[in-house]
Amino acid sequence: VIVHPGNHGPLTAFDAKTGAVRWSAPGRAAYASPIVVELGGVRQVVTMTGNSVLGVSVSDGERLWEHTWPSRGTPSAITPIQHGETLIVSSQGMGVTAIRPALQGGAWTVDVVWETTDVSLFLSNPVLVGKALFGLSEKARGQFFALDADTGQVLWLGQPRQAENTAV
């Protein structure tokens, strides 16, 4: 069981049968849920921390790669979304960004694929449907949106002042 458990450290794996700590990964805690993905043929846990997006080994929590993502105020509460070999991330006041971690010659690199500041997420996780990312931006006091997940282009924006947060 892999969680951000507060006083146990930033990202911690517990044995599901005993509750014993198996490993703890580097980085400050965040409110976002970790996800398990396969990138470049490597199964890993991806999570937001207080200052980065982090990929760690499922088996031992060893850091595979890290992309600086400094939080502004509240540590990220947005769970990363996998779209093919990219990860879409966001947090309060940070816009939305797609990154591509890749294993090249035995070392991990992380490239920014696209960024937009037209929308930004705070407490409402987006949903990916096909190639469209739907969510509620914190901008304009709550504005529903759709982005092209391949390019970051805004497909549409709803009316402002729709909600403070929502479950999409």
trRosetta pair geometry for C-beta under 8 A, 3 or more apart (Angstrom, degrees):
i j d omega theta_ij theta_ji phi_ij phi_ji
1 13 7.0 146 73 -157 42 56
1 14 4.7 -22 63 61 98 96
1 15 7.9 0 20 89 87 9
1 16 5.2 117 -27 -88 97 81
2 11 6.8 15 -178 179 95 91
2 12 7.3 -179 -146 91 57 37
2 13 4.8 -22 -96 -98 83 77
2 14 7.8 -177 -78 18 35 68
2 34 5.4 -72 124 74 111 142
2 36 7.6 113 43 -61 143 103
2 45 5.7 -113 160 -119 162 147
2 58 7.9 -92 -54 -140 150 72
3 11 7.7 -174 99 -148 25 56
3 12 6.4 -24 66 62 68 81
3 14 7.4 -9 22 3 103 110
3 34 7.2 -153 -110 17 25 112
4 10 6.4 -36 -131 176 88 47
4 11 5.9 -38 -88 -93 71 60
4 12 7.6 115 -116 16 26 81
4 29 4.9 123 -172 -151 111 92
4 30 6.1 -106 -117 59 163 56
4 31 7.2 -143 84 -108 149 20
4 32 7.5 83 -9 65 147 52
4 33 7.8 -135 8 -112 106 36
4 34 7.0 142 -34 -28 88 98
4 47 7.1 153 -59 -167 108 139
5 8 4.1 10 85 36 122 119
5 9 7.3 33 56 50 92 60
5 12 5.3 -51 17 43 116 127
5 14 7.9 72 -46 -38 149 121
6 29 6.5 68 -101 -137 33 169
8 12 4.7 -41 121 -20 118 167
8 21 6.7 -172 -169 -96 121 127
8 24 7.0 -148 147 -104 84 124
9 12 5.1 110 66 -62 103 111
9 24 4.1 24 95 -159 161 133
9 25 7.7 146 138 47 119 49
9 29 7.5 159 145 -65 31 100
10 24 7.2 110 45 -180 71 93
10 25 6.3 -86 84 80 105 78
10 26 7.0 13 46 145 143 21
10 27 4.7 177 153 87 168 70
10 28 5.6 157 -101 158 121 9
10 29 4.6 -152 -123 -69 61 58
10 30 7.6 38 -160 -1 92 71
10 49 5.7 10 -169 -128 136 106
10 50 7.7 -106 -122 -4 118 95
11 24 6.9 140 79 -161 53 57
11 25 4.1 -14 70 45 111 114
11 27 6.8 24 -2 63 107 108
11 29 7.7 162 -47 -109 58 64
11 34 6.1 92 -138 -67 117 140
11 45 7.0 159 170 124 138 136
11 47 5.3 152 -96 52 139 164
11 49 7.4 -82 -29 -88 111 97
11 54 7.3 -152 -6 85 151 136
11 56 6.9 158 99 20 144 149
11 61 7.1 168 102 -139 102 109
12 21 5.9 -55 -171 -136 115 102
12 23 7.3 -174 -148 95 54 46
12 24 4.7 -15 -103 -105 83 82
12 25 7.6 -147 -71 13 39 74
13 21 7.3 102 77 -164 55 59
13 22 4.2 -52 103 60 104 113
13 23 5.0 23 38 48 112 80
13 24 7.7 -149 20 -72 69 41
13 61 6.2 -145 1 -61 117 111
14 19 5.6 -18 -177 -151 122 41
14 20 6.8 147 -157 74 71 32
14 21 6.1 -47 -102 -100 67 46
14 22 6.5 166 -120 -1 12 91
15 18 4.5 11 94 46 127 92
15 19 6.5 -41 67 17 81 14
15 20 4.6 17 20 52 122 84
15 21 7.9 -71 -4 -19 83 5
15 22 5.6 123 -53 -55 75 102
21 24 6.5 -7 -178 -45 125 98
22 61 7.8 150 108 -25 87 117
23 60 5.4 140 -81 -172 159 44
23 61 3.5 -167 133 -1 130 130
24 61 6.2 99 74 177 13 167
25 45 7.6 -143 -41 82 155 127
25 47 7.7 130 75 42 148 134
25 54 6.8 144 146 137 134 142
25 56 4.6 -78 -117 -80 139 167
25 61 4.2 -140 -71 -170 81 102
25 62 7.9 -118 -117 -36 88 6
25 63 6.7 119 -161 -69 98 77
26 49 8.0 -21 117 -97 62 161
26 54 7.3 -162 77 -140 80 149
26 63 5.7 -26 30 -56 118 126
27 47 7.9 161 85 94 146 110
27 49 3.3 -74 163 -121 126 160
27 50 6.9 172 171 28 82 77
27 51 7.0 -149 -149 49 91 82
27 52 6.0 -105 -124 49 129 109
27 54 5.4 -121 -26 -45 160 155
27 66 7.6 -179 -72 -126 126 126
28 49 5.1 114 59 169 62 96
28 50 3.0 -29 90 18 129 125
28 51 6.1 73 27 2 118 91
28 75 6.6 -139 120 -107 111 140
29 49 7.1 -52 -90 -147 5 70
29 50 6.5 40 62 -40 39 103
29 75 6.5 113 105 94 61 171
30 47 7.0 163 47 161 120 96
30 48 4.4 -93 97 105 167 92
30 49 5.4 -161 -24 -139 114 19
30 50 5.7 -172 -70 -60 84 52
30 71 7.3 174 -112 -65 106 144
30 75 4.0 -138 -118 148 69 116
30 76 4.6 2 -163 58 134 81
30 77 7.2 -154 167 -72 88 40
31 74 7.2 -17 2 166 132 104
31 75 6.0 138 -5 89 81 92
31 76 6.7 -153 45 102 77 44
31 77 3.9 -13 84 -104 121 79
32 47 6.6 157 94 -163 106 73
32 48 4.1 60 40 35 143 120
32 76 4.9 -16 -24 119 123 97
32 77 5.7 161 -63 -160 70 18
32 78 5.5 -20 -100 70 119 31
32 79 4.8 161 -168 -81 94 50
32 80 7.1 75 163 -17 142 68
32 91 7.9 -86 -48 -90 128 105
33 47 7.9 -107 133 -122 29 91
33 79 4.6 -9 50 -99 87 121
34 45 5.1 10 172 -177 128 105
34 46 6.7 159 -161 78 76 40
34 47 3.9 -38 -104 -82 90 109
34 79 8.0 -121 -44 -136 6 93
35 45 7.2 155 80 -155 35 59
35 46 5.3 -18 63 60 88 92
35 47 7.4 163 19 -76 61 61
35 79 6.3 101 -42 180 110 104
35 80 5.9 -121 20 68 127 93
35 82 6.8 -152 125 -25 146 107
36 43 6.8 11 180 -175 98 91
36 44 7.2 178 -149 92 62 30
36 45 5.6 -36 -95 -97 69 65
36 46 7.8 156 -102 15 19 75
36 58 6.4 50 -132 -99 111 121
37 43 7.6 -178 97 -144 33 52
37 44 6.3 -23 65 64 73 76
37 46 5.5 0 18 -1 119 121
37 82 4.8 156 -117 -79 135 145
37 87 7.5 -162 19 -88 172 107
38 41 6.7 -1 176 -133 104 15
38 42 6.7 161 -154 74 66 30
38 43 5.1 -31 -95 -89 84 62
38 44 7.5 123 -107 17 35 73
39 42 6.1 -30 70 59 65 85
39 44 6.4 -47 29 33 99 120
39 46 7.9 76 -17 -58 132 127
39 55 7.0 -67 41 -133 139 150
39 82 7.9 -139 -69 -131 98 118
39 85 6.0 107 -141 -148 83 72
39 87 7.9 -41 -83 -42 140 106
39 101 5.4 53 143 79 153 103
39 102 7.5 -113 159 -92 105 43
39 103 7.8 134 119 -16 86 96
40 85 7.2 79 -50 -142 66 113
40 101 7.3 -98 -9 114 121 82
40 102 5.6 132 -72 -145 130 52
40 103 4.1 146 148 16 155 102
41 103 7.6 -82 48 38 91 137
42 64 6.9 156 130 -140 147 156
42 103 6.3 97 -11 -35 132 143
43 58 5.4 -27 123 -7 99 136
44 55 4.8 36 142 -175 144 96
44 56 6.2 155 -168 72 97 31
44 57 6.2 -61 -118 -100 85 29
44 58 6.1 -144 -119 -36 29 83
44 64 5.7 -63 -123 9 146 151
45 55 7.2 156 79 -153 46 50
45 56 5.1 -21 61 62 97 87
45 57 7.7 3 17 89 89 16
45 58 5.7 125 -30 -92 91 66
45 61 7.8 -22 41 -110 133 60
46 53 7.0 5 -173 176 96 92
46 54 7.1 164 -150 85 51 48
46 55 5.1 -18 -97 -98 78 76
46 80 5.3 -71 124 62 119 150
46 82 7.6 128 38 -69 150 100
46 87 6.1 -142 179 -116 158 149
47 53 7.6 178 92 -155 34 55
47 54 5.5 -20 64 62 79 95
47 56 7.6 -16 19 12 105 107
47 80 7.4 -147 -114 3 20 119
48 52 7.7 177 -157 94 51 40
48 53 5.9 -34 -103 -103 62 66
48 54 7.6 135 -120 17 13 84
48 69 6.8 -81 -142 90 89 142
48 75 7.3 151 128 164 108 90
48 76 3.8 -76 152 79 150 141
48 78 6.9 80 -29 68 158 67
48 79 7.7 -135 -2 -114 114 31
48 80 6.5 158 -44 -40 91 95
48 89 6.7 143 -86 -147 109 118
48 91 6.8 138 -159 -65 150 127
49 52 5.0 10 48 53 110 76
49 53 7.7 -171 15 -86 78 18
49 54 5.5 45 -19 -11 114 126
49 69 7.9 126 53 62 71 102
49 75 7.4 -64 157 -160 37 122
49 76 7.8 54 61 30 17 114
50 71 5.3 -84 -168 12 56 131
50 75 4.3 -65 -106 -111 73 119
50 76 7.7 -169 -107 9 31 81
51 68 6.8 -31 156 -149 83 70
51 69 6.7 149 166 72 33 56
51 70 5.2 2 -140 -108 79 58
51 71 6.4 -95 -80 3 49 83
52 66 4.9 5 169 -174 147 99
52 67 6.0 149 -165 75 87 44
52 68 5.4 -56 -103 -112 89 32
52 69 5.1 114 -132 29 26 83
53 66 7.2 157 79 -157 51 52
53 67 4.5 -6 54 58 100 103
53 69 5.0 67 -24 -9 81 140
53 80 6.6 96 -143 -81 116 135
53 87 6.8 160 174 107 145 140
53 89 5.3 -96 -86 -77 137 164
53 99 6.5 157 71 36 153 152
53 110 7.9 157 78 -154 111 152
54 63 6.6 -69 -163 -128 105 94
54 65 7.6 173 -153 91 45 55
54 66 5.1 -4 -109 -110 75 84
54 67 7.9 -151 -68 28 40 65
55 63 7.5 94 79 -162 55 58
55 64 4.5 -57 108 63 99 111
55 65 4.7 20 45 50 114 88
55 66 7.4 -147 26 -70 69 47
55 101 5.6 65 -13 -132 152 178
55 108 7.3 -157 67 -158 130 160
56 61 5.1 -1 164 -158 136 44
56 62 6.2 156 -160 73 84 32
56 63 5.5 -48 -101 -97 85 41
56 64 6.0 174 -110 0 24 87
57 60 5.2 8 93 48 126 75
57 61 6.3 -49 64 9 81 11
57 62 4.5 21 15 47 123 86
57 64 6.1 125 -49 -50 71 104
63 66 6.1 -15 -169 -42 123 109
64 101 7.6 77 114 173 110 143
64 108 5.4 99 153 -42 79 155
65 101 4.8 152 77 -140 159 125
65 108 3.6 -114 -75 132 112 146
65 109 7.5 -48 -128 34 131 5
65 110 5.5 139 168 -51 128 110
66 110 7.6 -108 86 -13 24 148
67 99 5.4 -33 -86 -148 175 165
67 101 7.4 -122 -37 -73 117 97
67 110 4.4 -129 -78 138 108 159
69 76 7.1 10 127 -46 125 139
69 89 6.5 -58 -120 131 155 146
69 91 7.1 108 159 13 114 130
69 94 7.1 52 -169 -160 91 155
69 97 8.0 -158 -112 51 111 140
71 74 6.8 -102 172 96 125 36
71 75 4.8 -85 -83 -116 175 47
71 76 5.7 -130 -98 -35 114 73
71 91 5.8 -71 -120 133 83 152
71 92 7.4 51 -164 49 84 95
71 94 7.7 -69 -123 -49 46 135
72 91 7.5 150 30 115 79 105
72 92 6.0 -126 71 99 90 91
72 93 4.4 -61 68 70 142 134
72 94 6.6 170 9 -56 111 89
73 92 5.8 -62 63 97 116 141
73 93 7.2 94 18 11 114 132
74 77 6.5 -12 136 -25 121 110
74 91 7.9 -152 91 -180 82 105
74 92 5.6 71 54 9 99 148
74 122 7.7 69 65 -160 134 91
75 91 7.7 -62 168 -153 36 144
76 89 7.6 -22 -147 -174 152 102
76 90 7.8 146 -141 100 110 41
76 91 3.7 -85 -107 -96 88 131
76 92 7.7 -163 -106 8 52 78
77 91 7.0 117 25 -131 58 87
77 92 7.6 46 21 -31 98 100
77 122 6.7 29 53 163 117 49
77 123 5.5 -9 101 -110 143 55
78 89 6.9 129 100 -163 116 59
78 90 4.8 -31 92 74 169 80
78 91 5.5 -148 20 -84 113 62
78 121 4.7 86 -93 108 143 126
78 122 7.6 -131 -51 -168 106 4
78 125 5.9 147 -144 -103 67 67
78 126 7.6 27 -157 2 114 84
79 125 5.1 5 33 -119 98 130
80 87 4.8 -6 -178 -175 125 111
80 88 6.7 148 -163 69 68 48
80 89 5.1 -27 -108 -87 88 86
81 87 7.0 143 71 -162 44 58
81 88 4.4 -19 62 56 100 103
81 89 7.9 -172 24 -67 71 43
81 125 7.9 138 -61 -176 105 95
81 126 6.2 -62 -38 78 148 100
81 128 5.3 142 177 -30 133 121
81 133 6.9 137 86 -122 161 115
82 86 7.5 147 -157 85 52 46
82 87 5.9 -32 -99 -102 58 70
82 88 7.9 -164 -76 14 11 79
83 86 5.0 -21 70 70 89 96
83 87 7.5 158 24 -98 75 20
83 88 5.8 45 -2 -22 119 110
83 98 7.0 -52 51 -132 126 121
83 128 5.9 -161 -86 -135 100 155
83 131 7.8 90 -159 -130 124 59
83 133 7.8 -67 -68 -67 142 110
83 149 4.6 -153 -138 165 160 129
83 150 7.8 -140 146 -72 135 52
85 100 5.8 45 122 -143 94 99
85 102 7.2 41 167 -86 126 91
86 98 4.6 17 170 -179 135 106
86 99 6.5 153 -157 76 81 32
86 100 4.9 -51 -99 -83 78 81
86 113 5.4 -38 -119 -3 136 155
86 149 7.9 164 78 164 129 92
87 98 7.0 157 77 -153 38 59
87 99 5.4 -20 60 61 92 86
87 100 7.7 164 15 -86 73 35
87 101 7.1 21 2 1 120 99
88 96 6.5 6 -176 -179 98 101
88 97 7.3 168 -150 88 55 39
88 98 5.0 -27 -95 -96 73 78
88 126 7.4 -60 115 66 130 135
88 128 7.5 138 30 -72 142 122
88 133 6.2 -135 158 -101 170 151
88 149 6.5 -80 -59 -142 144 93
89 96 7.4 166 85 -154 38 58
89 97 5.6 -21 63 65 85 87
89 98 7.9 148 17 -96 69 30
89 99 6.7 -1 10 6 116 109
90 94 6.1 166 -162 81 56 102
90 95 6.7 -116 -128 112 92 34
90 96 4.4 -30 -82 -102 117 70
90 97 7.1 151 -79 17 62 68
90 120 6.1 173 -169 -156 115 55
90 121 3.9 82 111 34 136 108
90 126 7.5 72 23 -9 136 120
91 94 4.6 37 62 22 75 135
91 120 7.9 -26 86 -175 27 95
91 121 6.9 -34 -87 79 19 81
91 122 7.4 65 -173 -112 45 45
92 120 7.0 76 -149 150 26 117
92 121 7.8 -81 -68 100 44 44
92 122 4.5 55 -90 -114 86 88
92 138 6.5 24 -126 5 70 170
93 120 6.1 60 -86 170 11 157
93 138 7.8 -60 -51 79 52 141
94 97 7.5 -66 144 -8 101 111
94 120 6.1 137 54 -143 47 113
95 115 6.0 60 118 -180 139 88
95 116 5.6 -170 -174 94 113 46
95 117 3.9 -72 -88 -98 127 57
95 118 7.5 70 -136 25 98 44
95 119 7.1 94 -146 77 60 45
95 120 5.1 -61 -83 -89 27 93
96 115 7.4 164 88 -153 48 51
96 116 5.4 -3 57 57 90 93
96 119 5.9 6 -10 83 120 90
96 120 6.7 -160 -36 -104 74 45
96 121 6.7 68 -82 -7 97 102
96 126 8.0 37 -120 -21 135 152
96 133 7.6 164 179 111 153 151
96 147 6.6 -139 90 -33 155 170
96 152 6.8 174 97 -138 102 98
97 112 6.2 -54 -170 -142 114 102
97 114 7.2 -173 -148 95 53 50
97 115 4.6 -7 -107 -107 87 82
97 116 7.8 -175 -76 24 50 56
97 152 7.9 -1 -121 -106 34 135
98 112 7.4 109 80 -167 56 58
98 113 4.1 -50 102 61 105 115
98 114 5.0 30 36 46 109 82
98 115 7.7 -143 25 -68 64 47
98 149 7.3 118 -87 -174 139 64
98 152 6.3 -138 1 -64 112 105
99 110 5.4 4 178 -177 120 101
99 111 6.8 158 -160 82 67 40
99 112 5.7 -43 -103 -103 74 51
99 113 6.5 -180 -107 1 16 89
100 110 7.0 159 78 -154 43 53
100 111 4.9 -15 58 60 97 92
100 112 8.0 165 16 -101 79 6
100 113 5.2 86 -23 -52 107 110
101 108 5.8 -6 -171 -169 99 111
101 109 7.3 164 -150 85 52 41
101 110 4.9 -22 -94 -99 70 84
102 108 7.0 151 77 -150 34 62
102 109 5.6 -18 61 60 86 87
102 110 7.7 159 15 -89 68 37
102 111 7.2 3 7 6 114 103
103 106 7.4 11 -178 -110 92 10
103 107 7.4 161 -151 82 60 22
103 108 5.6 -36 -94 -92 62 68
104 107 6.4 -34 70 67 68 72
104 108 7.7 110 21 -119 71 22
104 109 5.7 -10 23 6 120 115
112 115 6.1 -8 177 -41 126 105
113 152 7.8 158 107 -32 86 115
114 151 5.8 123 -82 -179 164 35
114 152 3.5 -157 133 -11 132 131
115 152 6.5 37 55 -148 8 166
116 119 6.5 26 114 33 116 76
116 147 6.8 -166 33 -126 154 134
116 152 4.5 176 -30 169 111 110
116 153 7.8 162 -79 -88 140 19
116 154 6.8 151 -167 -48 154 88
117 120 6.9 3 -154 -57 57 106
118 139 7.8 -126 155 40 40 163
118 145 7.9 149 118 -140 101 152
118 154 5.0 -86 111 -52 155 133
118 157 7.7 -114 157 -73 111 128
119 135 7.2 129 153 79 139 112
119 137 3.8 -110 -152 -94 91 129
119 139 6.1 -131 -129 23 48 124
119 143 7.2 -128 -118 83 98 106
119 145 4.8 -102 -92 26 153 170
119 147 6.9 -131 38 -56 137 119
119 154 6.9 133 -18 -102 112 110
119 157 7.5 -171 -73 -106 112 103
120 137 5.8 76 44 -155 47 90
120 138 5.3 -52 92 41 89 100
120 139 5.7 96 31 -33 92 100
121 124 6.2 -119 -154 68 96 72
121 125 7.4 68 -180 -110 142 27
121 126 6.3 -98 -88 -34 148 99
121 135 5.8 -47 -94 161 117 147
121 136 7.5 95 -122 76 82 58
121 137 6.7 -84 -76 -117 55 48
121 138 6.5 124 -145 -17 16 97
122 138 4.0 73 -16 -71 117 135
122 165 7.0 -100 85 -92 98 102
123 138 7.9 97 12 -84 74 109
123 164 7.6 16 46 138 131 79
123 165 4.0 -37 86 -112 117 138
124 135 6.2 143 113 -168 105 89
124 136 4.3 9 84 52 159 109
124 163 8.0 82 -62 102 150 117
124 165 4.7 180 -53 -156 98 74
124 166 5.0 30 -120 51 137 63
124 167 7.1 -145 -139 -81 88 29
124 168 6.4 85 171 -17 107 101
125 135 7.4 -109 135 -121 28 110
125 167 7.8 14 45 -134 90 61
125 168 6.9 -135 87 37 64 101
126 133 5.1 29 155 179 141 95
126 134 6.1 161 -163 80 88 40
126 135 3.3 -56 -100 -69 93 121
126 168 6.3 -8 -141 54 36 150
127 133 7.4 159 79 -154 36 55
127 134 5.2 -19 61 61 88 95
127 135 7.0 158 16 -73 62 72
127 168 4.7 -143 -7 114 113 111
128 132 7.3 154 -154 82 55 43
128 133 5.4 -26 -98 -99 73 72
128 134 7.9 171 -88 18 23 72
128 149 6.0 53 -133 -83 109 150
129 132 5.4 -21 68 66 83 94
129 134 6.4 14 10 -3 110 116
131 148 6.3 5 141 -157 101 69
131 149 5.0 -142 -171 40 58 103
131 150 5.7 -10 -164 -22 119 101
132 146 5.0 -11 -172 -169 112 110
132 147 7.1 146 -159 70 59 41
132 148 6.8 -42 -103 -103 61 42
132 149 6.5 -140 -85 -17 8 98
132 155 6.4 -38 -130 7 107 159
133 146 6.8 147 74 -158 48 54
133 147 4.5 -16 58 58 105 96
133 148 7.8 -8 16 77 89 5
133 149 4.9 117 -33 -77 100 92
134 144 7.4 -2 -171 -172 87 94
134 145 7.2 174 -146 89 48 50
134 146 5.2 -18 -95 -100 72 79
134 168 5.8 -174 112 180 99 141
135 144 7.4 -180 99 -146 33 58
135 145 6.0 -15 64 58 73 89
135 147 7.9 -9 22 4 105 104
135 168 5.8 -109 -113 -21 48 161
136 142 5.9 -10 180 -154 110 77
136 143 7.1 145 -161 68 61 30
136 144 5.5 -36 -100 -92 69 60
136 145 7.5 142 -109 15 21 81
136 162 6.8 -131 -138 84 108 122
136 163 6.0 -44 -154 68 149 109
136 165 6.8 146 89 -141 141 37
136 166 4.9 104 -22 34 154 111
136 168 6.6 -175 -15 -55 93 115
137 140 6.8 53 93 34 115 95
137 142 7.3 154 77 -143 58 25
137 143 4.7 -20 56 63 107 87
137 144 7.6 -179 11 -91 80 8
137 145 5.3 48 -26 -8 111 129
137 157 7.8 -27 14 -134 139 98
138 142 7.1 -15 -132 -77 32 52
139 143 5.9 -43 85 26 78 121
140 143 4.0 40 68 -39 124 129
140 157 7.8 90 18 177 157 124
140 160 3.5 -111 169 -118 110 103
140 161 6.9 -95 149 -30 79 56
141 160 5.8 68 50 173 89 95
141 161 4.5 13 93 -91 120 65
141 162 7.9 148 109 22 73 53
141 164 7.7 -42 -176 -91 70 63
142 160 7.2 105 69 -171 58 54
142 161 6.0 56 58 -142 96 17
142 162 4.4 -133 127 57 102 71
142 163 4.3 -170 -172 60 146 43
142 164 5.7 -81 -65 -72 132 24
142 165 7.7 -110 -108 -49 114 30
142 166 7.9 101 -154 -17 116 109
143 157 5.7 5 158 -172 123 96
143 158 5.4 178 -171 65 68 82
143 159 7.1 -142 -127 96 84 27
143 160 5.2 -34 -81 -104 108 54
143 161 7.9 24 -71 -1 76 32
143 162 6.1 123 -100 7 32 115
144 157 7.5 144 86 -164 53 45
144 158 3.6 42 54 2 92 140
144 162 5.7 -29 -19 57 89 173
145 154 6.4 -65 -164 -142 116 96
145 155 7.8 125 174 51 73 76
145 156 6.8 -179 -148 91 54 55
145 157 5.2 -11 -104 -108 89 63
145 158 6.7 -117 -61 5 48 83
146 154 7.6 106 79 -167 54 57
146 155 4.1 -48 100 62 101 117
146 156 5.2 30 37 43 102 84
147 152 5.9 -21 -176 -151 123 38
147 153 6.7 149 -159 75 71 38
147 154 5.9 -46 -103 -102 73 45
147 155 6.3 177 -110 0 15 91
148 151 4.6 10 98 44 122 94
148 152 6.7 -35 70 24 80 15
148 153 4.5 16 26 52 120 90
148 155 5.8 119 -44 -54 77 103
154 157 6.2 -2 179 -46 130 95
158 162 5.9 29 111 -55 131 147
159 162 6.2 123 80 -65 79 99
163 166 4.9 60 107 -48 155 110
